[in-house]
């Protein structure tokens, strides 16, 4: 990769969350624990769903895919950070940085798509219960996941190609613990106008579009639940989507928090700290939300662990 002053760029420097040496051991232990909990928790969800025939339904099929993507998302960023702390090296190769950014964008958007599909699944289940098995057939479920993967991959490829065309000068320090797209664009010393336009446009399209779909689905769900005559019926209907609503709130709440914190402070360090919630804490909490609020998952986990 040629930089703006003609020198060869082969690596970047990830500054991480803190440069204080006395905090490195604490950060390493904390992130290692969170990573292991994330992988184990989401893996248990996948194994519990796959081992219990009662959970071979569209809702739990999508949940398994969400858990798998959460494992991939966390594995894209945290292991490299842990290796950097352990080896006391903050260097990442140019190719490694582009690759990490590609996978991060891929799994972030895929997370968003799967949450939207899950909202549609709950909409059909509650608003059209008699046609649920006909509408949410296995072919449609597989097609929805496949289209989500393809769209996410194409979006990630577009962003990666746009970064590859940029030139970088002498400042190659990324004030983050991974190669985040916006930070990469800000480091460039060539014109980034087109990159910023594409980032903003796609953020609105792939962020606002799914959010609008989720809000529409839940407006219809709430309307249907209000029409149920008994309190027990209302509780039963709402309980089937309570876990998903919690995860959606956490996902979009942390995303909005990152955007507002970076926009208000213009501080890269605070943005990196806030993104920990989005990239590490949210995937870690998802299995707990579903296992604590969903009786079917509770029973499946007990049967699986008890084998």
C-alpha positions in Angstrom: 0.0 0.0 0.0 1.5 3.3 -1.0 1.0 6.3 1.3 0.7 9.9 0.3 4.4 10.6 0.7 5.4 7.6 -1.4 6.6 5.3 1.5 5.3 1.8 1.8 2.7 1.2 4.5 2.7 -2.3 5.9 1.2 -1.9 9.4 -0.9 0.2 11.7 -0.7 0.7 15.5 -3.8 0.0 17.7 -3.6 2.2 20.7 -6.2 0.2 22.6 -8.4 1.4 25.4 -5.6 2.7 27.6 -1.9 3.2 27.3 -1.3 3.0 31.1 0.9 0.0 31.8 -0.6 -0.6 35.2 -4.1 -1.2 33.7 -3.0 -3.7 31.0 -3.3 -6.7 33.3 -6.8 -5.6 34.5 -7.9 -5.0 30.9 -6.5 -8.4 29.8 -8.3 -10.3 32.6 -11.6 -8.5 32.1 -11.7 -8.9 28.3 -10.6 -12.5 28.5 -13.3 -13.3 31.0 -16.0 -11.5 28.9 -14.8 -13.3 25.7 -14.9 -16.7 27.3 -18.4 -16.0 28.8 -19.6 -14.8 25.4 -18.4 -17.8 23.5 -19.5 -20.3 26.1 -23.0 -18.7 26.6 -23.8 -18.4 22.9 -22.4 -21.9 22.2 -24.7 -23.3 24.9 -27.7 -21.6 23.2 -26.7 -23.2 19.8 -26.2 -26.6 21.3 -29.4 -26.5 23.4 -31.5 -25.5 20.4 -29.9 -28.1 18.1 -30.3 -30.9 20.6 -33.9 -30.3 21.5 -36.5 -31.2 18.8 -39.1 -29.0 20.5 -37.0 -25.9 19.6 -36.6 -26.7 15.9 -38.9 -23.8 15.1 -38.2 -20.5 13.1 -37.8 -18.5 16.2 -35.0 -20.6 17.7 -33.5 -21.2 14.3 -33.0 -17.4 14.1 -31.8 -17.3 17.7 -29.1 -19.9 16.9 -27.9 -17.8 14.0 -27.8 -14.7 16.2 -25.7 -16.5 18.7 -23.3 -17.8 16.0 -22.9 -14.3 14.6 -22.3 -12.9 18.1 -19.5 -15.4 18.6 -18.0 -14.4 15.2 -18.4 -10.6 16.0 -16.6 -10.8 19.3 -13.9 -13.2 17.9 -13.1 -10.6 15.2 -11.9 -8.0 17.7 -11.1 -9.3 21.2 -8.5 -12.1 20.5 -6.3 -9.7 18.6 -6.6 -7.2 21.5 -5.6 -9.9 24.0 -2.6 -11.0 21.9 -1.4 -7.3 21.7 -1.6 -6.9 25.4 0.1 -10.2 26.1 2.9 -9.6 23.6 3.1 -5.9 24.5 2.9 -5.1 20.8 0.2 -2.8 19.3 1.0 -3.5 15.7 -1.4 -4.9 13.2 -0.5 -5.4 9.5 -2.2 -3.4 6.8 -3.8 -6.6 5.4 -4.8 -7.8 8.8 -6.4 -4.4 9.6 -8.5 -4.4 6.3 -9.5 -8.0 7.0 -10.5 -7.3 10.6 -12.5 -4.3 9.4 -14.3 -6.4 6.7 -15.4 -9.1 9.2 -16.4 -6.5 11.8 -18.7 -4.6 9.4 -20.0 -8.0 8.1 -21.1 -9.3 11.4 -22.4 -6.0 12.8 -24.8 -5.6 9.9 -25.7 -9.3 10.0 -26.6 -8.9 13.7 -28.9 -6.1 12.7 -30.6 -8.1 9.9 -31.2 -11.1 12.1 -32.8 -9.0 14.8 -35.1 -7.6 12.1 -36.0 -11.0 10.8 -36.7 -12.1 14.4 -39.1 -9.2 14.8 -40.9 -10.2 11.6 -41.1 -13.8 12.9 -42.8 -12.5 16.2 -45.1 -10.3 14.1 -46.3 -13.3 12.0 -46.6 -15.5 15.1 -48.7 -13.1 17.1 -50.7 -11.2 14.4 -51.2 -14.2 12.0 -51.0 -17.3 14.3 -53.2 -19.5 12.0 -50.9 -18.9 9.0 -47.6 -18.9 10.9 -46.4 -22.4 9.9 -47.3 -21.7 6.2 -45.6 -18.3 6.1 -42.6 -19.1 8.2 -41.7 -22.3 6.4 -38.2 -23.7 6.4 -37.5 -22.5 2.8 -38.3 -18.9 3.7 -36.3 -19.0 6.9 -33.2 -20.3 5.1 -33.7 -17.7 2.3 -33.9 -14.8 4.8 -30.7 -15.8 6.4 -28.9 -16.4 3.1 -30.0 -13.0 1.8 -28.8 -11.4 5.0 -25.4 -12.9 4.6 -25.1 -11.9 1.0 -26.2 -8.3 1.6 -23.9 -8.0 4.7 -20.9 -9.4 2.7 -21.5 -7.0 -0.2 -21.8 -4.0 2.1 -18.6 -5.0 3.9 -16.9 -5.5 0.6 -17.9 -2.0 -0.6 -16.5 -0.4 2.5 -13.3 -2.4 2.3 -12.7 -1.4 -1.4 -13.4 2.2 -0.6 -10.7 2.1 2.2 -8.3 0.4 -0.1 -8.3 3.4 -2.5 -7.2 5.7 0.3 -3.7 6.9 0.9 -2.2 7.1 4.4 0.6 9.4 5.6 2.9 9.2 8.6 0.2 9.1 11.3 -0.7 5.4 11.4 -2.0 5.2 15.0 -5.6 4.0 15.4 -7.1 5.3 18.7 -9.1 2.1 19.1 -8.7 -1.5 20.1 -9.6 -2.7 16.6 -9.6 -1.4 13.0 -12.9 0.5 13.1 -14.1 1.8 9.7 -14.6 5.5 10.7 -11.2 5.6 12.4 -9.5 4.2 9.3 -11.1 6.8 7.1 -10.1 9.6 9.5 -6.5 8.5 9.3 -6.3 8.9 5.6 -4.5 11.9 4.1 -6.3 11.6 0.8 -9.8 12.9 0.0 -12.4 11.0 2.0 -15.5 12.8 0.9 -16.9 9.9 -1.1 -16.1 7.5 1.7 -18.0 9.6 4.2 -21.0 10.0 1.9 -21.1 6.2 1.4 -20.8 5.5 5.2 -23.6 7.9 6.1 -25.9 6.7 3.3 -25.4 3.0 4.1 -25.7 3.7 7.8 -29.1 5.3 7.3 -30.2 2.6 4.8 -29.0 -0.5 6.7 -29.5 1.0 10.2 -32.7 3.0 9.8 -34.4 0.5 7.4 -34.2 -2.5 9.8 -35.1 -0.3 12.8 -38.2 1.0 10.9 -39.1 -2.6 10.2 -38.7 -3.6 13.9 -40.8 -0.6 15.1 -43.5 -1.4 12.6 -43.6 -5.1 13.6 -43.9 -4.2 17.3 -46.6 -1.6 16.7 -48.7 -4.3 15.1 -47.7 -6.8 17.8 -48.8 -4.4 20.6 -52.0 -3.6 18.8 -52.8 -7.4 18.5 -51.9 -8.0 22.2 -54.2 -5.1 23.3 -57.0 -6.9 21.5 -56.6 -10.1 23.5 -59.5 -10.2 26.1 -57.8 -11.9 29.0 -54.8 -10.8 31.0 -53.3 -14.3 30.9 -53.5 -14.3 27.1 -51.8 -10.9 26.9 -49.0 -12.0 29.2 -48.5 -15.2 27.2 -48.4 -13.4 23.9 -46.0 -10.7 25.2 -43.7 -13.2 26.9 -42.9 -14.8 23.5 -41.3 -11.6 22.3 -40.0 -10.1 25.6 -36.5 -11.5 25.2 -36.2 -10.3 21.6 -37.4 -6.8 22.6 -34.7 -6.7 25.4 -32.0 -7.7 22.9 -33.1 -5.1 20.3 -33.2 -2.4 23.0 -29.7 -3.3 24.1 -28.4 -3.5 20.5 -29.8 -0.1 19.3 -29.4 1.5 22.7 -25.6 0.9 22.8 -25.3 1.8 19.1 -27.1 5.1 19.7 -24.9 5.7 22.8 -21.7 5.2 20.7 -23.0 7.6 18.1 -24.0 10.3 20.6 -20.9 10.0 22.7 -18.6 10.4 19.7 -20.7 13.2 18.2 -20.8 15.1 21.5 -17.2 14.7 22.6 -15.3 14.2 19.3 -13.0 12.1 21.5 -11.7 8.9 19.9 -10.9 7.4 23.2 -14.4 7.8 24.6 -15.8 6.3 21.3 -13.5 3.3 21.7 -14.6 2.8 25.3 -18.3 3.1 24.3 -17.9 0.6 21.5 -16.9 -2.0 24.1 -20.6 -2.1 25.0 -21.6 -2.8 21.4 -18.9 -5.3 20.4 -18.3 -7.2 23.7 -20.9 -6.6 26.4 -24.1 -6.9 24.2 -23.0 -10.3 22.7 -22.1 -11.5 26.2 -25.5 -10.5 27.7 -27.7 -11.9 24.9 -27.5 -15.6 26.1 -28.4 -14.5 29.6 -31.4 -12.5 28.4 -32.8 -15.5 26.5 -32.0 -18.1 29.1 -33.4 -16.0 32.0 -36.6 -14.8 30.2 -37.4 -17.8 28.1 -38.7 -21.0 29.7 -38.2 -23.1 26.6 -34.5 -22.2 26.5 -34.2 -22.8 30.3 -35.6 -26.4 30.0 -33.5 -27.1 26.9 -30.3 -26.0 28.7 -31.1 -28.1 31.8 -31.7 -31.2 29.6 -28.5 -30.5 27.6 -26.3 -29.9 30.7 -27.9 -32.8 32.5 -27.0 -35.3 29.8 
